[in-house]
Amino acid sequence: MLRSFQGVRRIGVAKTARLEHIDRIQVILTSRGRSLAVVMVADVIPGLNRFLRILGVTEASRVMISRLIAGFLLHRGRMSCLQTAGAIRSDVRHRAQVGRFLGRKRLRTDKLLDALRGEVLRMVRRTGLYVFVIDATLCSQQGTQTANTFQTGNRQRRPRKGRRHGQNKHARRSVHSFTMALLLTPDGQRLPFQKPYKTRETCAREQCRHFTSAESAAVLIRELQVPAGARVVVLGDTAYDSVDVQAACDERGFTWIVPCNSERVLSGPKPRPKVRSLIQELSSVSLTPIPLVAGQGPYARYERKSASRTGRKRRTRTFYVHEERRTVQSVGAVRLVFSTTQAQLRSATPDTVKILMTNDQTLPLKDVVALYTLRWQIEQFFKELKSTLGFHQYRFQNFEAVISWVDLALIAFLYLEWYRARQLTRRAPSKREQTWWRCQRTHGLCQAVRLASEQAELKYLVDRLKTPGGTQKLQRTLRNSFPKEYRATA
């Protein structure tokens, strides 16, 4: 936070403010120790109005969406409706109004996310390889009244005579699940997608079809909008070694790379041997070493490694692989890539060897291994969503509000990617600036937005303090930004 007179001088406005004005600025910016967890007006967030211009929503909805994005990007501590309601101090709302806004069925945040995603996609390089990574994430919830929750395992203890455990009633702990995907573009941009998982009880009540996580992933693949003729590789973990996912990829002409399910069997007469039985033969074959260096190679842009990971501290990981072309039951002719980190396999076991399966018969072996390492990008995406944006810190009984909350968190994430793309396409940025923006992820981009907002807000405050009317307006704004029960009557 710029709290000193020297900080004002650095942005070139010291000559326009008196010392008493600087004192007032400090009081406003540091009120209740909140620093800039909130902003005076949404216009100080760089480019936000331009980013939301294509939505075509009403002015009231646009302001509320701006408030939610500001809350996700600038909140301090736990993210909540209360943080969002006070994110814009010149236009404070009650936290219940935020919940009612999110619960509107006509809001259709999925359509808003599609429109903004298409806008960002038009800014990236059209030619090159697109990587589509799929996985599911869980958000822990409590309460018997929370809709569409389920438990991930049977943790109920067996009854026994005289057991004292479990006699006290408590709220069961359950989860919401979301099937998400991340599209990595040739420029390194990350575009998020999501499909909420609905339980069978919820689908029966709403009279809609029930989708498993793999079926939702297949829907995302079929709905994916990429430039015509673009080459796409779909990545997933073992949960997406599914007929639905493979059929969707075949329809679109996409390449898929997934770990082979441990129960897969080879084609042929019964009894069919399992694919994992081939691991026992690896001890007698020569393995091909494939070294991979972080931040180097043809897929460095997709990784977005920080400078500390690509400098002198970079590490080289060597994978030892063996390839076989086999026909797998219910899948067809595929390539099986056996990968391990052990140079000498004295006793190959399923715990030491990973089996990758792909339908691409021409992709170089090194590229198969290097591409699958990009699957970790979606795990980092989940961490950034939860740790930085706090998208999982919601408490709604209405699942429609939950879906809108998650979609708006993804819109905030998409805004950061759009802001990064704009900085990279500026006229004549220095090479050092380009390198900095190219490797920034969610946390670094949030810090850049916060710094730009602080500088714009400080200029906004100084401009208002030039006149007595502007000073009185700031005082009213500061007073009205507190809840009514905390405002002084005078």
Backbone torsions as a table, in degrees:
resi	resn	phi	psi	omega
1	MET	NA	133.4	177.2
2	LEU	-81.1	101.1	-173.4
3	ARG	-113.2	2.0	-174.1
4	SER	-117.5	164.1	176.9
5	PHE	-64.8	-34.4	177.7
6	GLN	-64.0	-33.5	177.1
7	GLY	-64.0	-38.1	176.6
8	VAL	-67.1	-39.6	-179.9
9	ARG	-62.1	-33.4	-177.9
10	ARG	-64.8	-28.3	-179.9
11	ILE	-97.5	9.9	169.9
12	GLY	78.9	25.9	-179.5
13	VAL	-125.1	12.5	-176.8
14	ALA	-65.6	-32.4	-177.9
15	LYS	-70.0	-16.2	-176.1
16	THR	-98.2	0.9	-176.1
17	ALA	-127.9	138.7	175.4
18	ARG	-86.7	165.6	-177.1
19	LEU	-62.4	-36.1	178.4
20	GLU	-68.0	-29.0	175.1
21	HIS	-67.0	-38.4	177.8
22	ILE	-62.2	-39.9	177.5
23	ASP	-61.5	-40.6	179.5
24	ARG	-66.0	-37.4	178.0
25	ILE	-61.8	-43.1	-179.9
26	GLN	-63.6	-38.7	179.7
27	VAL	-63.4	-42.7	-177.9
28	ILE	-69.4	-43.3	-174.9
29	LEU	-73.0	-29.8	-174.9
30	THR	-107.7	17.7	-177.6
31	SER	-61.0	128.8	178.2
32	ARG	59.7	19.7	176.1
33	GLY	69.7	15.7	-175.8
34	ARG	-85.5	-7.7	-178.7
35	SER	50.8	-131.9	-179.0
36	LEU	-109.1	47.1	171.8
37	ALA	-69.5	-16.0	176.0
38	VAL	-130.0	166.1	177.1
39	VAL	-122.9	155.7	179.9
40	MET	-69.1	-46.6	179.4
41	VAL	-137.7	151.5	-178.5
42	ALA	-68.3	-19.4	-177.0
43	ASP	-66.2	-17.6	-178.5
44	VAL	-77.8	-14.6	175.1
45	ILE	-75.8	119.2	-168.0
46	PRO	-61.8	120.5	173.4
47	GLY	73.5	8.4	-174.4
48	LEU	-66.5	-43.2	179.3
49	ASN	-62.4	-38.8	178.5
50	ARG	-66.8	-37.7	-179.8
51	PHE	-65.1	-37.9	-177.0
52	LEU	-90.1	-0.1	-174.3
53	ARG	-64.1	-29.7	-173.5
54	ILE	-83.5	-1.8	-175.2
55	LEU	-70.2	-34.7	-179.1
56	GLY	72.3	28.3	178.0
57	VAL	-96.4	171.2	178.8
58	THR	-68.0	163.4	-179.3
59	GLU	-62.5	-40.1	-180.0
60	ALA	-63.8	-41.6	178.7
61	SER	-67.6	-39.0	179.4
62	ARG	-63.4	-41.2	178.7
63	VAL	-64.6	-40.3	179.4
64	MET	-66.9	-39.8	177.0
65	ILE	-64.5	-40.3	176.6
66	SER	-61.4	-38.5	179.1
67	ARG	-64.4	-42.0	179.4
68	LEU	-66.4	-41.9	178.8
69	ILE	-64.2	-42.3	177.5
70	ALA	-61.3	-38.4	177.9
71	GLY	-64.0	-44.5	179.8
72	PHE	-64.3	-38.2	-174.4
73	LEU	-82.2	-35.2	-168.5
74	LEU	-115.1	5.3	-174.3
75	HIS	-68.9	151.8	174.7
76	ARG	-113.3	130.7	-179.5
77	GLY	81.0	-147.4	-175.4
78	ARG	-76.2	133.3	177.6
79	MET	-76.9	136.7	-178.3
80	SER	-160.1	174.0	175.1
81	CYS	-64.2	-31.3	177.6
82	LEU	-65.2	-41.5	175.8
83	GLN	-61.1	-42.4	-178.4
84	THR	-67.8	-40.8	-176.5
85	ALA	-61.2	-32.1	-179.8
86	GLY	-105.2	17.7	-176.3
87	ALA	-68.5	-27.6	177.5
88	ILE	-116.0	107.4	-170.4
89	ARG	-71.5	-21.9	178.2
90	SER	-80.5	-6.9	-177.2
91	ASP	-150.0	66.0	-176.5
92	VAL	-75.3	142.6	177.8
93	ARG	-125.5	161.6	174.2
94	HIS	-75.8	146.0	-177.2
95	ARG	-61.9	-28.1	178.5
96	ALA	-67.0	-29.6	179.1
97	GLN	-66.9	-34.3	176.9
98	VAL	-64.3	-44.2	178.8
99	GLY	-63.2	-40.3	178.2
100	ARG	-65.7	-38.0	179.0
101	PHE	-63.8	-43.0	-178.9
102	LEU	-69.1	-27.3	-177.8
103	GLY	-82.0	-1.9	179.8
104	ARG	-70.1	127.0	179.0
105	LYS	-71.7	-27.6	-178.6
106	ARG	-80.6	-0.5	-179.1
107	LEU	-66.3	-42.3	177.3
108	ARG	51.3	60.5	-180.0
109	THR	-63.9	-23.3	177.7
110	ASP	-64.9	-36.2	176.9
111	LYS	-68.6	-38.0	177.4
112	LEU	-63.9	-40.4	179.2
113	LEU	-65.5	-38.4	177.6
114	ASP	-63.0	-43.3	-178.7
115	ALA	-64.2	-43.8	-179.4
116	LEU	-70.7	-34.0	177.6
117	ARG	-65.0	-40.4	177.0
118	GLY	-64.4	-34.8	178.0
119	GLU	-65.2	-43.0	179.0
120	VAL	-69.1	-36.8	-179.4
121	LEU	-64.0	-30.4	178.1
122	ARG	-71.5	-16.0	-178.6
123	MET	-87.2	-13.3	-173.7
124	VAL	-95.0	168.6	177.4
125	ARG	-67.4	133.6	-171.4
126	ARG	-80.5	-30.2	-175.2
127	THR	-98.1	149.9	179.1
128	GLY	127.3	-174.3	-177.1
129	LEU	-90.6	134.5	174.2
130	TYR	-109.1	133.5	-179.4
131	VAL	-113.3	124.5	-177.0
132	PHE	-114.0	107.9	-175.2
133	VAL	-103.6	131.8	-175.1
134	ILE	-122.6	139.1	174.0
135	ASP	-165.9	172.4	179.0
136	ALA	-119.6	147.9	176.6
137	THR	-128.2	151.7	-177.9
138	LEU	-114.5	143.0	175.6
139	CYS	-119.9	116.5	-175.9
140	SER	-70.5	137.1	-179.2
141	GLN	-136.2	157.7	177.6
142	GLN	-131.4	155.7	176.3
143	GLY	110.4	138.4	-179.5
144	THR	-77.6	-16.4	-177.7
145	GLN	-93.4	-5.4	-179.9
146	THR	-72.3	126.2	-173.7
147	ALA	-78.2	150.8	169.5
148	ASN	62.6	33.1	176.8
149	THR	-100.8	159.1	176.3
150	PHE	-150.6	160.0	178.4
151	GLN	-96.6	141.1	-174.6
152	THR	-86.7	-6.9	179.7
153	GLY	-164.6	163.9	179.1
154	ASN	-90.9	98.7	-177.9
155	ARG	-105.4	12.6	-179.0
156	GLN	-75.7	127.8	-177.8
157	ARG	-78.6	149.6	179.9
158	ARG	-68.1	138.0	179.0
159	PRO	-68.8	145.7	178.7
160	ARG	-149.8	145.7	-176.4
161	LYS	-61.7	129.7	178.0
162	GLY	83.1	3.0	-179.7
163	ARG	-71.2	131.0	-179.6
164	ARG	-94.1	-15.0	-176.2
165	HIS	-71.9	143.5	173.8
166	GLY	82.1	8.7	179.0
167	GLN	-77.8	-29.1	177.8
168	ASN	-83.3	137.6	179.8
169	LYS	-78.4	140.8	177.8
170	HIS	-149.7	157.8	-179.7
171	ALA	-69.8	131.9	-179.7
172	ARG	-70.4	146.5	-179.7
173	ARG	-99.3	124.0	-177.2
174	SER	-138.9	-173.0	-172.9
175	VAL	-140.2	159.4	161.6
176	HIS	-104.7	145.9	179.8
177	SER	-121.8	141.6	178.7
178	PHE	-134.0	126.3	172.8
179	THR	-85.2	117.1	-175.2
180	MET	-120.6	159.1	177.6
181	ALA	-142.8	153.7	180.0
182	LEU	-130.7	121.0	177.9
183	LEU	-95.0	116.0	177.2
184	LEU	-95.9	117.6	-176.0
185	THR	-89.0	167.2	178.6
186	PRO	-59.6	-23.7	177.4
187	ASP	-87.0	-2.0	-178.9
188	GLY	90.3	5.2	176.0
189	GLN	-70.5	152.0	-179.1
190	ARG	-121.8	117.5	-178.3
191	LEU	-111.9	122.2	-174.6
192	PRO	-90.2	150.7	175.1
193	PHE	-136.3	154.3	176.7
194	GLN	-156.9	147.8	172.4
195	LYS	-132.8	122.8	179.6
196	PRO	-74.0	142.6	175.9
197	TYR	-87.6	129.6	177.7
198	LYS	-114.9	133.7	-179.3
199	THR	-69.2	166.3	179.5
200	ARG	-64.3	-35.8	178.3
201	GLU	-65.0	-42.0	178.1
202	THR	-65.0	-42.0	179.1
203	CYS	-65.0	-37.7	177.7
204	ALA	-66.0	-37.9	179.6
205	ARG	-70.5	-37.7	-179.5
206	GLU	-90.3	-3.3	179.5
207	GLN	56.3	53.6	177.5
208	CYS	-132.3	168.7	-177.2
209	ARG	-77.3	142.0	177.2
210	HIS	-88.3	131.0	179.4
211	PHE	-116.8	132.7	169.3
212	THR	-76.6	172.8	179.3
213	SER	-63.6	-39.3	178.5
214	ALA	-67.3	-38.0	177.3
215	GLU	-67.4	-37.5	175.4
216	SER	-64.7	-37.9	176.6
217	ALA	-63.1	-38.8	177.6
218	ALA	-64.0	-37.5	176.7
219	VAL	-63.7	-43.0	178.3
220	LEU	-61.7	-38.5	179.5
221	ILE	-66.4	-42.5	-179.4
222	ARG	-68.3	-31.2	-178.1
223	GLU	-89.4	-3.7	-175.9
224	LEU	-63.7	128.0	178.8
225	GLN	-103.0	112.3	177.0
226	VAL	-131.5	161.2	177.6
227	PRO	-56.4	147.1	-178.9
228	ALA	-58.9	132.9	179.5
229	GLY	79.7	5.2	-178.7
230	ALA	-69.9	146.2	177.5
231	ARG	-91.5	127.0	-174.8
232	VAL	-126.7	135.2	174.2
233	VAL	-116.3	126.5	-179.7
234	VAL	-102.0	128.2	-179.6
235	LEU	-118.0	146.5	176.5
236	GLY	-163.3	170.7	176.6
237	ASP	-91.0	-165.8	-174.3
238	THR	-63.1	-28.2	-179.7
239	ALA	-63.0	-19.0	-177.1
240	TYR	-108.5	17.5	165.8
241	ASP	-81.0	72.9	-170.3
242	SER	-126.9	149.5	176.6
243	VAL	-62.2	-37.1	-179.1
244	ASP	-63.8	-44.9	-179.9
245	VAL	-65.7	-43.7	-179.0
246	GLN	-66.1	-37.8	178.1
247	ALA	-66.1	-40.7	178.9
248	ALA	-64.4	-39.1	177.9
249	CYS	-66.4	-40.2	179.0
250	ASP	-64.8	-37.6	178.2
251	GLU	-63.2	-38.4	-178.5
252	ARG	-90.7	-6.5	-177.4
253	GLY	74.5	30.2	-178.8
254	PHE	-94.1	153.2	171.6
255	THR	-87.5	138.9	174.9
256	TRP	-124.6	143.5	177.2
257	ILE	-134.0	116.6	-179.6
258	VAL	-140.0	155.4	171.2
259	PRO	-69.0	141.9	-177.2
260	CYS	-73.9	133.7	175.3
261	ASN	-60.6	138.2	-175.6
262	SER	-65.4	-17.7	-179.0
263	GLU	-95.7	1.3	178.5
264	ARG	-64.3	144.4	178.2
265	VAL	-123.8	157.2	177.0
266	LEU	-79.2	154.9	178.6
267	SER	-72.6	155.1	179.3
268	GLY	136.2	-178.6	-179.8
269	PRO	-68.7	152.6	177.9
270	LYS	-73.8	148.9	-1.4
271	PRO	-77.3	130.4	-177.4
272	ARG	-85.9	132.4	177.9
273	PRO	-73.8	148.1	176.9
274	LYS	-75.5	154.0	-179.5
275	VAL	-62.5	-37.6	-177.0
276	ARG	-67.9	-13.9	176.4
277	SER	-67.0	-20.6	178.7
278	LEU	-69.8	-16.8	-179.2
279	ILE	-62.8	-31.6	-177.4
280	GLN	-63.5	-21.0	-178.4
281	GLU	-86.8	-5.8	-174.7
282	LEU	-70.4	-25.0	-177.7
283	SER	-64.7	-21.7	-176.5
284	SER	-103.3	5.7	-179.9
285	VAL	-116.0	157.6	178.0
286	SER	-85.8	131.3	-179.5
287	LEU	-95.8	142.1	-179.1
288	THR	-91.0	121.5	177.5
289	PRO	-77.0	134.3	177.6
290	ILE	-127.7	102.3	178.0
291	PRO	-82.9	136.0	177.2
292	LEU	-125.3	129.4	-179.1
293	VAL	-110.9	131.7	-178.7
294	ALA	-62.9	131.7	177.2
295	GLY	77.7	9.6	178.5
296	GLN	-128.8	158.4	179.7
297	GLY	100.3	-179.4	-175.5
298	PRO	-69.5	-15.1	-177.0
299	TYR	-110.8	22.6	-178.7
300	ALA	-66.2	-35.5	-179.9
301	ARG	-64.2	-33.2	-179.3
302	TYR	-71.9	-28.2	-175.7
303	GLU	-77.0	-37.2	-177.8
304	ARG	53.1	53.6	177.7
305	LYS	-74.9	146.6	178.2
306	SER	-72.9	165.7	-177.7
307	ALA	-62.6	-32.0	179.9
308	SER	-69.2	-23.8	-179.5
309	ARG	-87.7	-17.6	-176.5
310	THR	-110.1	1.0	-179.8
311	GLY	-88.2	-139.7	-177.6
312	ARG	-68.3	-20.4	-178.6
313	LYS	-87.3	4.9	-177.5
314	ARG	-62.8	145.7	-178.8
315	ARG	-112.4	148.0	176.5
316	THR	-105.8	122.4	175.7
317	ARG	-104.9	130.1	-178.8
318	THR	-111.3	124.3	175.7
319	PHE	-107.6	139.0	178.0
320	TYR	-108.8	118.5	-168.7
321	VAL	-126.8	158.1	175.2
322	HIS	-142.7	139.0	-174.6
323	GLU	-117.4	140.6	172.9
324	GLU	-139.9	146.4	177.2
325	ARG	-106.9	114.8	-175.0
326	ARG	-133.0	168.0	174.0
327	THR	-109.2	118.5	-176.6
328	VAL	-101.2	138.0	-179.8
329	GLN	-58.6	133.5	178.7
330	SER	69.8	3.0	178.7
331	VAL	-120.1	-47.8	-178.3
332	GLY	110.5	-160.5	-178.6
333	ALA	-73.8	121.0	-178.7
334	VAL	-137.5	170.2	172.0
335	ARG	-103.9	129.9	176.7
336	LEU	-106.1	122.1	-178.6
337	VAL	-113.3	113.9	178.2
338	PHE	-92.3	121.1	-174.2
339	SER	-125.5	137.9	177.0
340	THR	-149.5	162.0	177.1
341	THR	-100.2	3.1	179.9
342	GLN	-97.3	126.1	-178.5
343	ALA	-70.0	-37.9	-179.7
344	GLN	-115.9	114.8	-179.5
345	LEU	-99.6	95.1	176.9
346	ARG	-77.3	-36.2	177.7
347	SER	-139.9	95.7	-178.7
348	ALA	-76.0	128.0	179.3
349	THR	-131.8	161.1	177.6
350	PRO	-60.2	-19.9	179.0
351	ASP	-77.3	-23.1	-177.4
352	THR	-104.1	-9.4	-176.8
353	VAL	-128.0	131.4	174.4
354	LYS	-103.2	136.5	179.6
355	ILE	-106.6	113.7	175.3
356	LEU	-96.2	143.1	-179.1
357	MET	-128.0	132.9	-179.5
358	THR	-142.2	153.1	178.0
359	ASN	-93.6	-3.5	-179.3
360	ASP	-85.7	117.1	-176.5
361	GLN	-89.5	-9.0	-174.8
362	THR	-113.5	-10.4	-176.7
363	LEU	-66.5	129.4	179.0
364	PRO	-57.2	148.5	-176.0
365	LEU	-60.4	-39.8	179.6
366	LYS	-64.0	-36.5	-179.8
367	ASP	-69.5	-33.4	177.6
368	VAL	-60.7	-46.0	-179.8
369	VAL	-69.1	-44.1	-178.0
370	ALA	-65.8	-38.3	179.3
371	LEU	-67.1	-39.4	-178.6
372	TYR	-67.5	-26.5	175.7
373	THR	-64.4	-20.6	177.6
374	LEU	-72.1	-11.1	177.9
375	ARG	-61.7	-25.4	179.9
376	TRP	-66.2	-15.8	179.6
377	GLN	-61.2	-34.2	-179.1
378	ILE	-75.3	-27.8	173.7
379	GLU	-67.2	-40.2	175.0
380	GLN	-66.5	-35.0	176.3
381	PHE	-60.5	-44.5	177.9
382	PHE	-62.5	-41.7	179.9
383	LYS	-63.6	-41.4	179.8
384	GLU	-67.3	-39.9	178.2
385	LEU	-60.8	-42.9	-174.4
386	LYS	-84.3	-41.4	-176.4
387	SER	-78.8	-40.8	-175.2
388	THR	-93.2	-50.5	-176.9
389	LEU	-87.6	-23.5	179.4
390	GLY	68.0	38.2	-174.6
391	PHE	-69.9	-21.8	-178.2
392	HIS	-87.2	-2.4	-174.9
393	GLN	-93.6	58.8	178.9
394	TYR	-116.3	159.7	176.6
395	ARG	-141.9	88.3	179.7
396	PHE	-126.9	140.4	170.5
397	GLN	-83.1	-34.1	-179.3
398	ASN	-80.2	121.2	-177.5
399	PHE	-72.3	-23.5	174.9
400	GLU	-62.0	-39.4	177.3
401	ALA	-66.4	-35.3	178.1
402	VAL	-63.4	-45.1	-179.3
403	ILE	-62.3	-44.1	179.0
404	SER	-63.4	-39.8	178.7
405	TRP	-60.7	-46.5	-179.0
406	VAL	-66.2	-42.4	179.0
407	ASP	-61.6	-40.6	-179.5
408	LEU	-71.6	-30.6	172.3
409	ALA	-63.6	-39.1	177.0
410	LEU	-69.4	-32.6	175.6
411	ILE	-65.5	-40.0	175.6
412	ALA	-62.0	-42.1	176.0
413	PHE	-61.8	-41.5	-179.5
414	LEU	-67.2	-34.7	176.1
415	TYR	-60.7	-41.3	178.7
416	LEU	-62.9	-39.3	177.4
417	GLU	-66.6	-38.5	177.3
418	TRP	-65.3	-42.1	179.6
419	TYR	-63.9	-40.2	177.3
420	ARG	-63.6	-43.0	179.8
421	ALA	-62.6	-38.5	177.9
422	ARG	-63.9	-39.8	179.8
423	GLN	-66.8	-33.7	179.7
424	LEU	-74.7	-21.5	-179.4
425	THR	-100.6	9.5	177.1
426	ARG	-66.2	160.1	179.4
427	ARG	-72.7	125.2	173.2
428	ALA	50.1	51.1	170.1
429	PRO	-72.4	148.5	-179.0
430	SER	-66.2	159.9	-180.0
431	LYS	-64.0	-34.5	178.7
432	ARG	-66.6	-40.6	177.7
433	GLU	-64.6	-43.0	178.3
434	GLN	-59.8	-43.7	178.9
435	THR	-62.8	-40.1	-179.0
436	TRP	-65.0	-48.3	-178.4
437	TRP	-68.8	-31.0	-175.5
438	ARG	-67.9	-31.3	-175.3
439	CYS	-100.6	0.8	-177.3
440	GLN	-74.8	138.7	175.2
441	ARG	-110.2	-161.2	-169.0
442	THR	-61.2	-46.3	-177.0
443	HIS	-62.9	-47.3	179.4
444	GLY	-63.8	-37.2	178.6
445	LEU	-68.6	-37.5	175.8
446	CYS	-62.3	-40.3	178.1
447	GLN	-65.2	-38.0	178.4
448	ALA	-66.3	-41.6	177.4
449	VAL	-65.1	-40.4	179.7
450	ARG	-63.2	-41.9	179.1
451	LEU	-64.3	-45.1	178.5
452	ALA	-63.0	-37.4	178.6
453	SER	-67.6	-39.5	178.6
454	GLU	-62.2	-44.1	180.0
455	GLN	-65.7	-42.9	178.2
456	ALA	-66.3	-37.0	-180.0
457	GLU	-70.1	-38.2	178.1
458	LEU	-63.3	-40.3	176.3
459	LYS	-65.9	-38.3	177.3
460	TYR	-61.5	-42.7	-179.6
461	LEU	-66.7	-44.2	-179.3
462	VAL	-63.6	-40.7	178.6
463	ASP	-62.9	-37.5	179.5
464	ARG	-72.1	-30.6	-177.9
465	LEU	-79.3	0.2	177.7
466	LYS	-70.0	-27.3	-175.8
467	THR	-122.5	152.7	176.6
468	PRO	-61.5	-36.2	179.2
469	GLY	-64.7	-40.3	178.1
470	GLY	-66.2	-37.1	176.7
471	THR	-63.2	-43.5	178.8
472	GLN	-64.5	-36.2	178.3
473	LYS	-64.6	-41.4	177.5
474	LEU	-64.8	-37.9	177.9
475	GLN	-64.7	-40.5	177.3
476	ARG	-66.0	-39.8	178.7
477	THR	-62.4	-43.5	179.4
478	LEU	-63.5	-41.0	-178.9
479	ARG	-67.9	-42.1	-177.1
480	ASN	-75.7	-12.6	179.7
481	SER	-77.0	-12.7	176.7
482	PHE	-91.0	149.2	173.6
483	PRO	-56.0	150.7	-175.4
484	LYS	-58.0	-35.2	-177.2
485	GLU	-70.1	-12.7	-179.5
486	TYR	-107.0	2.5	-179.1
487	ARG	-85.3	140.0	175.1
488	ALA	-73.1	146.7	-178.8
489	THR	-70.9	-29.8	-177.6
490	ALA	-76.0	NA	NA
